[in-house]
Amino acid sequence: MKKDIILAGVGGQGILSIATIIGYAAIESGLNLKQAEVHGMSQRGGDVQSHLRISDKEIFSDLIPHGGADLILSVEPMEALRYMPYLTENGWFITNTTPFVNIPDYPDTNKLIDEIKSIKNNVAINADQIAKDLGSSRSMNMVMLGAASLFLDIPYDKLEEGIKFIFGRKGEKVVESNLKAMKAGKDFAKKNK
Amino acid sequence: MKKLLLLGDEAIAQGALDAGISGAYGYPGTPSTEIVEYIQRNKEAIEKDIHRTWSANEKTALEETLGMSYAGKRVIVTMKHVGLNVAADPYMNSALTGANGGVIVAVADDPSMHSSQNEQDSRYYAKFALMPAFEPSNQQEAYEMPFLAFDISEKYHLPVLMRVTTRLSHSRAGVDRREILKENEKHLPKNPNQFMLLPAFARKKFKHLLAIQDDLVKESENSPFNKYTDGKDRSMGIIACGLAYNYLMENYDEGKCPYPVLKISQYPIPRKQVEKIISECDEILVLEEGMPLVEEMLKGFLKNQKIKGRLDGSLPRDGELNPQIVRKALKLPELPSLKIPQIVAGRPPALCVGCPHADTYKALKLLINKYGQGHVFSDIGCYTLGFLPPYQAINTCVDMGASISMAIGAADAGLFPAIATIGDSTFGHSGMTPLLDAVICKSNIVVIILDNDITAMTGMQESQVNGRIENICIGVGVEKEHIRVINPLPKNHEDNVKIIQEEINYNGVSVIIPRRPCIHVLKKRKK
């Protein structure tokens, strides 16, 4: 078993929480893991990515090679496209469709969506809207994790444990809303993949 | 015991703790910061009361480290690569004083300059100082190396350097822990001259340092971290240093490389293994993360054509390595991959919405429009982003503290106004001494100390000068009436512009302190 995942977004959008939960679930499932992330200057509103590698064999590189990612999982549509060179031929491209606009030359959203829809295996999901409808707009990242859960080959209950593990300190309510958000993302992806 | 999921930096910290350190010193700097941060929040470190407070800068941190070593304890000091430039004086001299309690100088390099103003390879410093160096290739080695590094440091009474790079510093993996060692008992150096570098002693110590070099090579030749793996195809041999080893193995199924491979993770370079691989293989490819140190030594001035790497174009001359760059150097076919769609725009980092620096720069911008571009010297921190649109408020960024010193030099040359912008933590690091120069010469400069209450860029570390800035300025000799504190908020914009203008008009040293906490500090404190 091997899953190489590029997580993408803008600094502050919560991709590291996604990485932590998948990482927790992977370790609990007895798998090897490497996860490279970005700290420092780029975190200030810039593009950020994390390379998450899971395998039952030894993992060498901390970085995923170009043409090697089984999954691009992005919480922002333009950021998802930035990592296209990493995707394998049959890899899955899963992205939030709500743009994060903090630059003057942000492209036309419709054109972005067209570009995304032209990719062979894509799941485009308005995760901000789904999270908002659930009354927890901050759990957009968990909606995305839920959408990705179908492609991870990690038992879903291990991801649920991961959510309990990292949000447990914040109380039962926060855990519940994040679990709900993940479920909603999973349900959406099932229907729309 | 269950595996710990640790960043490379955290693995070094856990290894140092388990190898019995009594202190960790350092100054925050990406990608090294998480070493001390980990020790600061580690339960066992808190219980044992391991020293874990940030120092004012890397030089003081390294000297404090030497003091703890003098008293017999094991100690680690951490910094980023450019921090070692700041600490270079005590670092170079520590090769002569040596260590009493074991010393690890842990330095994180940032090839490709993700968050740095240059790229340097700290292994050159180890070679320069004639010190052993350790370069882990993965998180488990990062954890295990401090044990051996301290043993060698104490065996030879010599500090050792441990070098990591961004991708290992900031990548997580499972780590198995070893048996935990006790801290050293406090004990003074056996030789009372050990830390005395009067020339007569220093000469002897330098000869001693030269004399043990062969022993240090033998340590490398026998190191568990240096590994020779034979291969059937001897048309090429590969020397892979530290992290580069992973990028090599990534390109072969289950790491089965057909060529002989020498992995180097401990220096000085292991001579025996290098001689073997060079004599047995037709060509040698050297893979190094950072600069071509090993390659240059093997290639020599006469340019041995057999040695390939960054110097002959087999690999790029600058920047970090990755699996695809190494793949190309191995002459393997590229993996099929797509291009970035043209629609994707760049998204550079920017000051956060609500950042206090943004308000200060807006005020400053008005004055820049009046005097023209080219008057503002800046420094290292989040506020360096004030160079980018929409602010375009600063002109320089060189090294910690250079804003004030450069403003002085420019004012001496007749530039008016000459303005420095420097963060609170950077001021504590290296701003006080140039401010003293300015006071002595009555330089006509305006120093704007952007006080956001924290070391923000590196992720919210306490600033050493917190609550002390005005008193420091008074103590250094800045006139009280020309130390002005302002609150950088949109509603105060006009008042702030006026105050900056007044201090520009004053012929002498002025300090303006825009004071408002970083928005992330406020969020963090609310939690």
Interface residues (C-beta under 8 A of the other chain):
Chain A: V10 G11 G23 Y24 I27 N32 L33 K34 Q35 A36 E37 V38 H39 G40 M41 S42 Q43 R44 G45 G46 D47 H51 K57 E58 I59 F60 S61 D62 L63 I64 P65 H66 G67 G68 M78 E79 L81 R82 M84 P85 Y86 L87 T88 E89 N102 I103 P104 D105 Y106 P107 K111 L112 E115
Chain B: K3 L5 T30 P31 T33 E34 H114 S115 R167 L168 H170 S171 R172 A173 G174 L243 Y245 N246 Y247 M249 E250 N251 E254 G255 N322 P323 Q324 R327 E334 L335 P336 S337 L338 K339 I340 P341 I343 V344 A345 G346 R347 P348 P349 A350 L351 C352 C382 L385 P389 M457 T458 G459
